[in-house]
Amino acid sequence: MSVTISVKVRREVAELADKMVRYGIAKNRSHAINIMIERGIAHAREEVARWERIHSKVEELRKKRYRIRRGDLWRLLEEGRSR
């Protein structure tokens, strides 16, 4: 099932999508963007899984009343990554 969303992309991403359409790699810009996302989604899934494991371990330590002193990792995880 497809869902329509509006997303701003960098100019070079739009130009790459146009080239993908021009050379027949994709049917249209939307298809081109989806191809780019799908090829990069494995990396994103790996990073999310890594952070989920870290967050889970930190939560286990917190429940055992361990104090995380160096690097303030708990605060970092609570605030989330902004990149």
Backbone as a printed PyTorch tensor [residue, N CA C, xyz], in Angstrom:
tensor([[[  0.8390,  -1.1640,   0.0000],
         [  0.0000,   0.0000,   0.0000],
         [  0.8940,   1.2400,   0.0000]],

        [[  0.5510,   2.2000,  -0.8130],
         [  1.3080,   3.4480,  -0.8920],
         [  0.6520,   4.5210,  -0.0390]],

        [[  1.4810,   5.3760,   0.5000],
         [  1.0200,   6.5170,   1.2850],
         [  1.6720,   7.7580,   0.7050]],

        [[  0.8950,   8.7880,   0.4760],
         [  1.4340,  10.0240,  -0.0710],
         [  1.9200,  10.9160,   1.0580]],

        [[  3.1830,  11.3770,   0.9240],
         [  3.7410,  12.3440,   1.8680],
         [  4.4800,  13.4110,   1.0700]],

        [[  4.6240,  14.5650,   1.6630],
         [  5.3610,  15.6430,   1.0200],
         [  6.7150,  15.7570,   1.7120]],

        [[  7.7870,  15.6730,   0.9200],
         [  9.1260,  15.6900,   1.4830],
         [ 10.0000,  16.6350,   0.6770]],

        [[ 10.7770,  17.4600,   1.3910],
         [ 11.7690,  18.2850,   0.7080],
         [ 13.0540,  17.4860,   0.6250]],

        [[ 13.6820,  17.5130,  -0.5490],
         [ 14.9630,  16.8320,  -0.7370],
         [ 15.9720,  17.8320,  -1.2610]],

        [[ 17.2390,  17.5090,  -1.0880],
         [ 18.2820,  18.3760,  -1.6310],
         [ 18.1900,  18.3790,  -3.1550]],

        [[ 18.6300,  19.4450,  -3.7490],
         [ 18.5740,  19.5940,  -5.2090],
         [ 19.2520,  18.4300,  -5.9250]],

        [[ 20.3990,  17.9810,  -5.4000],
         [ 21.1170,  16.8990,  -6.0740],
         [ 20.3310,  15.5840,  -6.0390]],

        [[ 19.5050,  15.3820,  -5.0150],
         [ 18.6660,  14.1810,  -4.9600],
         [ 17.5850,  14.2590,  -6.0400]],

        [[ 16.9820,  15.4400,  -6.1870],
         [ 15.9610,  15.6280,  -7.2270],
         [ 16.5730,  15.4530,  -8.6140]],

        [[ 17.7830,  15.9800,  -8.8080],
         [ 18.4520,  15.8380, -10.1030],
         [ 18.7850,  14.3770, -10.3900]],

        [[ 19.2130,  13.6510,  -9.3710],
         [ 19.4890,  12.2290,  -9.5440],
         [ 18.2060,  11.4780,  -9.9000]],

        [[ 17.1060,  11.8120,  -9.2290],
         [ 15.8150,  11.1830,  -9.5380],
         [ 15.4300,  11.4560, -10.9850]],

        [[ 15.6190,  12.6940, -11.4410],
         [ 15.3050,  13.0280, -12.8360],
         [ 16.1510,  12.2130, -13.8140]],

        [[ 17.4250,  12.0330, -13.4930],
         [ 18.3010,  11.2330, -14.3560],
         [ 17.8650,   9.7720, -14.3660]],

        [[ 17.4420,   9.2610, -13.2260],
         [ 16.9700,   7.8740, -13.1570],
         [ 15.7500,   7.6770, -14.0580]],

        [[ 14.8840,   8.6940, -14.0940],
         [ 13.7030,   8.6310, -14.9650],
         [ 14.1420,   8.7300, -16.4220]],

        [[ 15.0290,   9.6730, -16.7260],
         [ 15.5000,   9.8880, -18.0900],
         [ 16.1210,   8.6270, -18.6800]],

        [[ 16.8910,   7.9010, -17.8760],
         [ 17.5820,   6.7190, -18.3740],
         [ 16.7710,   5.4300, -18.2160]],

        [[ 15.5290,   5.5570, -17.7730],
         [ 14.6520,   4.3970, -17.6740],
         [ 14.8720,   3.5140, -16.4550]],

        [[ 15.6310,   4.0120, -15.4970],
         [ 15.8620,   3.2440, -14.2730],
         [ 14.5960,   3.2520, -13.4150]],

        [[ 13.8680,   4.3720, -13.4740],
         [ 12.6300,   4.5230, -12.7050],
         [ 11.5320,   5.0550, -13.6260]],

        [[ 10.2770,   4.7670, -13.2520],
         [  9.1370,   5.2100, -14.0630],
         [  8.8610,   6.7000, -13.8970]],

        [[  9.0980,   7.2170, -12.7020],
         [  8.8500,   8.6300, -12.3990],
         [  9.6800,   9.0150, -11.1820]],

        [[  9.6030,  10.2940, -10.7880],
         [ 10.3940,  10.7640,  -9.6480],
         [ 10.0700,   9.9950,  -8.3710]],

        [[  8.7910,   9.7490,  -8.1490],
         [  8.3820,   9.0280,  -6.9470],
         [  9.0090,   7.6420,  -6.9100]],

        [[  8.9730,   6.9520,  -8.0410],
         [  9.5760,   5.6290,  -8.1330],
         [ 11.0790,   5.7170,  -7.8840]],

        [[ 11.7220,   6.7430,  -8.4290],
         [ 13.1610,   6.9240,  -8.2480],
         [ 13.5090,   7.1440,  -6.7710]],

        [[ 12.7440,   7.9840,  -6.0970],
         [ 12.9900,   8.2520,  -4.6740],
         [ 12.7880,   6.9680,  -3.8670]],

        [[ 11.7490,   6.1950,  -4.2040],
         [ 11.5190,   4.9390,  -3.5070],
         [ 12.6740,   3.9670,  -3.7040]],

        [[ 13.2340,   3.9220,  -4.8960],
         [ 14.4030,   3.0640,  -5.1550],
         [ 15.5600,   3.4950,  -4.2540]],

        [[ 15.8050,   4.8040,  -4.1790],
         [ 16.8960,   5.3090,  -3.3410],
         [ 16.6660,   4.9570,  -1.8740]],

        [[ 15.4400,   5.1160,  -1.4080],
         [ 15.1140,   4.8080,  -0.0080],
         [ 15.3120,   3.3290,   0.2660]],

        [[ 14.7880,   2.4830,  -0.6050],
         [ 14.8750,   1.0360,  -0.3780],
         [ 16.3160,   0.5470,  -0.3670]],

        [[ 17.1530,   1.1420,  -1.1900],
         [ 18.5560,   0.7220,  -1.2120],
         [ 19.3040,   1.1810,   0.0310]],

        [[ 18.8170,   2.2320,   0.6880],
         [ 19.4710,   2.7350,   1.8990],
         [ 18.7910,   2.3000,   3.1830]],

        [[ 17.6320,   1.6800,   3.0770],
         [ 16.8550,   1.3450,   4.2760],
         [ 17.5300,   0.2670,   5.1220]],

        [[ 18.2770,  -0.6210,   4.4990],
         [ 18.9710,  -1.6660,   5.2640],
         [ 19.9410,  -1.0360,   6.2570]],

        [[ 20.6550,  -0.0210,   5.8190],
         [ 21.5920,   0.6790,   6.7020],
         [ 20.8390,   1.3440,   7.8480]],

        [[ 19.7290,   1.9900,   7.5520],
         [ 18.9310,   2.6560,   8.5830],
         [ 18.4010,   1.6410,   9.5910]],

        [[ 17.9450,   0.4960,   9.1080],
         [ 17.4490,  -0.5500,  10.0130],
         [ 18.5530,  -1.0430,  10.9390]],

        [[ 19.7590,  -1.2210,  10.4060],
         [ 20.8910,  -1.6610,  11.2250],
         [ 21.1980,  -0.6480,  12.3210]],

        [[ 21.1970,   0.6290,  11.9740],
         [ 21.4960,   1.6630,  12.9610],
         [ 20.4230,   1.7200,  14.0400]],

        [[ 19.1550,   1.6330,  13.6470],
         [ 18.0610,   1.6450,  14.6230],
         [ 18.1680,   0.4330,  15.5470]],

        [[ 18.4390,  -0.7370,  14.9920],
         [ 18.5810,  -1.9460,  15.8070],
         [ 19.7280,  -1.7970,  16.7970]],

        [[ 20.8270,  -1.2110,  16.3510],
         [ 21.9780,  -0.9850,  17.2300],
         [ 21.5970,  -0.0870,  18.3920]],

        [[ 20.8960,   1.0230,  18.1090],
         [ 20.4910,   1.9460,  19.1630],
         [ 19.4410,   1.3360,  20.0750]],

        [[ 18.5870,   0.4710,  19.5360],
         [ 17.6100,  -0.2220,  20.3890],
         [ 18.3240,  -1.1370,  21.3800]],

        [[ 19.3610,  -1.8500,  20.9200],
         [ 20.1280,  -2.7110,  21.8220],
         [ 20.8120,  -1.8860,  22.9040]],

        [[ 21.4160,  -0.7720,  22.5040],
         [ 22.0920,   0.0980,  23.4710],
         [ 21.0860,   0.6180,  24.4880]],

        [[ 19.9590,   1.1140,  24.0040],
         [ 18.9390,   1.6690,  24.8950],
         [ 18.4390,   0.5960,  25.8610]],

        [[ 18.2400,  -0.6080,  25.3720],
         [ 17.7730,  -1.7070,  26.2130],
         [ 18.7850,  -2.0200,  27.3130]],

        [[ 20.0610,  -2.0720,  26.9530],
         [ 21.1050,  -2.3550,  27.9450],
         [ 21.1930,  -1.2430,  28.9830]],

        [[ 21.0800,  -0.0060,  28.5490],
         [ 21.1200,   1.1200,  29.4840],
         [ 19.9260,   1.0440,  30.4300]],

        [[ 18.7540,   0.7010,  29.8940],
         [ 17.5580,   0.5710,  30.7250],
         [ 17.7460,  -0.5360,  31.7650]],

        [[ 18.3330,  -1.6620,  31.3670],
         [ 18.6020,  -2.7490,  32.3140],
         [ 19.5160,  -2.2650,  33.4370]],

        [[ 20.5670,  -1.5470,  33.0850],
         [ 21.4830,  -1.0200,  34.0940],
         [ 20.7850,  -0.0270,  35.0120]],

        [[ 19.9450,   0.8260,  34.4330],
         [ 19.2290,   1.8190,  35.2350],
         [ 18.3110,   1.1360,  36.2400]],

        [[ 17.6130,   0.0720,  35.8110],
         [ 16.7120,  -0.6570,  36.7080],
         [ 17.4830,  -1.3300,  37.8440]],

        [[ 18.7390,  -1.6810,  37.5780],
         [ 19.5800,  -2.2780,  38.6130],
         [ 20.2700,  -1.2020,  39.4520]],

        [[ 19.8930,   0.0520,  39.2010],
         [ 20.4020,   1.2260,  39.9250],
         [ 21.8870,   1.5080,  39.6860]],

        [[ 22.3920,   1.0830,  38.5430],
         [ 23.7430,   1.4760,  38.1660],
         [ 23.6930,   2.9400,  37.7500]],

        [[ 24.7520,   3.6500,  38.0590],
         [ 24.8280,   5.0490,  37.6500],
         [ 25.7920,   5.1600,  36.4850]],

        [[ 25.3460,   5.8040,  35.4480],
         [ 26.1920,   6.0090,  34.2740],
         [ 26.8110,   7.3880,  34.4300]],

        [[ 28.1090,   7.4160,  34.6650],
         [ 28.7660,   8.6800,  34.9840],
         [ 29.4730,   9.3060,  33.7980]],

        [[ 30.1640,   8.5220,  33.0260],
         [ 30.9430,   9.0790,  31.9210],
         [ 30.0920,   9.2130,  30.6720]],

        [[ 30.1670,  10.3450,  30.0460],
         [ 29.5270,  10.5570,  28.7650],
         [ 28.0310,  10.8300,  28.8230]],

        [[ 27.4390,  10.6860,  29.9990],
         [ 26.0130,  10.9790,  30.1400],
         [ 25.1740,  10.2530,  29.0940]],

        [[ 25.4300,   8.9580,  28.9000],
         [ 24.7660,   8.1720,  27.8710],
         [ 23.2440,   8.1460,  28.0530]],

        [[ 22.7910,   8.0310,  29.2860],
         [ 21.3380,   7.9690,  29.5130],
         [ 20.6630,   9.2480,  28.9920]],

        [[ 21.2380,  10.4180,  29.2840],
         [ 20.6730,  11.6860,  28.8130],
         [ 20.6550,  11.7290,  27.2890]],

        [[ 21.7270,  11.2660,  26.6580],
         [ 21.8100,  11.2270,  25.2060],
         [ 20.6800,  10.3740,  24.6280]],

        [[ 20.4640,   9.1970,  25.2250],
         [ 19.4150,   8.3050,  24.7260],
         [ 18.0320,   8.8910,  24.9560]],

        [[ 17.8290,   9.5590,  26.0770],
         [ 16.5300,  10.1720,  26.3740],
         [ 16.2170,  11.2960,  25.3920]],

        [[ 17.2150,  12.1010,  25.0690],
         [ 17.0060,  13.2190,  24.1560],
         [ 16.8580,  12.7540,  22.7200]],

        [[ 17.3920,  11.6000,  22.4250],
         [ 17.3510,  11.0970,  21.0520],
         [ 18.4580,  11.6960,  20.2280]],

        [[ 18.7250,  11.0510,  19.1400],
         [ 19.7650,  11.5670,  18.2560],
         [ 19.1360,  12.5280,  17.2870]],

        [[ 19.7240,  13.6530,  17.1140],
         [ 19.1280,  14.6810,  16.2630],
         [ 19.6830,  14.7180,  14.8610]],

        [[ 20.5420,  13.7880,  14.4890],
         [ 21.0560,  13.8490,  13.1310],
         [ 20.2210,  13.0940,  12.1680]]])
